[in-house]
Amino acid sequence: MRQWADNLNSAAATVAGAVLGVATLVALVALGWYEYREIIRSDLERAELQARVLEDHATRSFGSVSVLMTLLDSQLNPSSLSQAPEKTDAILTQALAALPSVRSLSVLNTNGYVLASSEPGQAGSQVALAQLGPLPAAGKESIGSYVGGRKLPLLVETGGKPAAVPGLGFIPVLRAHGSAPLYLVALVNPDSFSGYQSLTLNDSARNAYLLSYQGTVLAASGAWSLAPGTQMGAHHVFHAYLPRTEHASYVGNGTEPGRTLVAFRLSRTRPLVVLVEQAHQVSVARWFDTMRWFGTAALVTLAFLAGMTTVVHRSLRARDNALRLLDDARLDLVEREQDLRVLLRSLQELVFRTDARGVLTNVNERWVAMRGEQVGQALNQPLAAAVEPEDRAAIEALFCRQSGAGVRTASARMRSVNGKLHRFDFAVVALTIGDAITGFAGNAIDVTERFGAGHCLDRETAVQAARQRLTGRAWP
């Protein structure tokens, strides 16, 4: 039964340690999941805010260009273009100073010939209008696609290719004059947008795009961003969100392969889309950095729990072994007591034990047979009260506290249950704790027959025999 209980306690300690360990792991997983969602949410909110700032900047920038072109359109005089084009050139050059993001301003007719321009030497050149994008209606504006090169794409010859400078480009903004077939063209520098994007993002792990409704990259920034002029019409935003959704963010398909954090926003007044992207693995890396400390704490906790479980398990095993040894010792003591009781019952002499005053505290079965009384009746009575009155003084002298150590002897008579008078040789030895006497243990040998037969041992021989029996036997 105890073995079963010991195994149960050990198993309970192991299970408790395992449960605490599992609880720690569950808490770590729950915390990790919460931290992961918080990091993703934080990154998406940041991307949404950045997209909003970039959209506002792009809208205001093109709005400023629109205001300027509207003002110039109101001042444009078609008749003066043919008579004094230099005046219009001066007006365009003066207006250009108000817009740092615009490289040049030009006036073209429907055949693409430059009638006036802020760029010297452009007058009289022919421009490939088809490359500037769709032409607006009278009194309207349009934003064309990205065009490579620093200046207007001039036709080298009819049907020829436009001249272009690698790495440079512009975003054309066209406005059709209301009363004459003329077009006012502004070349917007895309670097003004990419530079502002870089300052706003302030993060090399993020890309920003300014796109047309057709998905053409007008301006971009970021270490792994696509070049201006690239077509992104296949992007997930154009298929899943536009045009019904003006702004949103998600984790999914982006420009680069793999999962991407994407936030986009449509311009309020222009046909423009602002896109901000970040690789999902960047957020995961941030999550790992955050969870590294929690993971270390969890490992320390698990190690502590494992150590404590081991210590408790060993302590329980040690306690169980100690209890088992104690049970074995108790069982051995019970067996010894039983053997002693059997031994005492077989003795033909009186064996007793008293307190320090000589009052009986234990007797053997021989006493019961001799006195004809139960053990309980004999206890708590002075040993001297059991002998004849004439011999009581000798028995009382055995329990004198002033006497020295060693065996104390006396001879006294005692009547049996049938009234017969017996002579006993008493021998006692003091039981001490330190120098204090706590009781006495002794025996009494019936020498009646020896006296009656005339061949009794002399007193000294009887005393020596009593001493040997007293000192060589365990006492109750």
Beta strands, then each sheet from edge to edge (+ up, - down):
strand 1: 102-109
strand 2: 114-117
strand 3: 141-143
strand 4: 147-148
strand 5: 169-176
strand 6: 182-188
strand 7: 206-212
strand 8: 217-221
strand 9: 247-252
strand 10: 260-266
strand 11: 272-279
strand 12: 350-355
strand 13: 360-363
strand 14: 407-415
strand 15: 421-433
strand 16: 436-446
sheet 1: 2+ 1- 6+ 5- 3+
sheet 2: 2+ 1- 6+ 5- 4+
sheet 3: 8+ 7- 11+ 10- 9+
sheet 4: 13+ 12- 16+ 15- 14+
end
